[in-house]
Amino acid sequence: MRALPAAPTPHDTRFAMILILLRYVKPIEDVEAHTAAHRAYMEKLLGEGKLIFSGPREPRVGGVILTTLDSEVEATKLIVDDPYFENGVAEYDMVRFNPNRHDPRFAAFMPQAAAT
């Protein structure tokens, strides 16, 4: 059975972001069979403004996705539609965090209150 992220928990209402860590659970050959579809899905999400970045981990044991989402429910929806998840080649961990410091180059992703 594919592992779903943990159920959302109550949290404060400060600005938050969600980092998603993928870990491959199948041989890399199985992963590569779904990589084109996964990357197309990431491009779609990027175009919808739901991602800041995504890419493979080094060494290639999974991937990293930084979303513009602040809801675990929304992030779970994003995960279950990922071809890697649909084909059981990756497991996902969500890290919801409240960014309170950032490089000025990231200001476009921060609400005005968090950017000060």
Stockholm file with secondary structure:
# STOCKHOLM 1.0

chainA/1-116         MRALPAAPTPHDTRFAMILILLRYVKPIEDVEAHTAAHRAYMEKLLGEGKLIFSGPREPRVGGVILTTLDSEVEATKLIVDDPYFENGVAEYDMVRFNPNRHDPRFAAFMPQAAAT
#=GR chainA/1-116 SS CCCCCCCCCCCCSSCCEEEEEEEECSCHHHHHTTHHHHHHHHHHHHHTTCEEEEEECSSSSEEEEEESCCCHHHHHHHHHTSHHHHTTCEEEEEEEECCCCCCGGGGGGSCTTTTC
#=GC SS_cons         CCCCCCCCCCCCSSCCEEEEEEEECSCHHHHHTTHHHHHHHHHHHHHTTCEEEEEECSSSSEEEEEESCCCHHHHHHHHHTSHHHHTTCEEEEEEEECCCCCCGGGGGGSCTTTTC
//
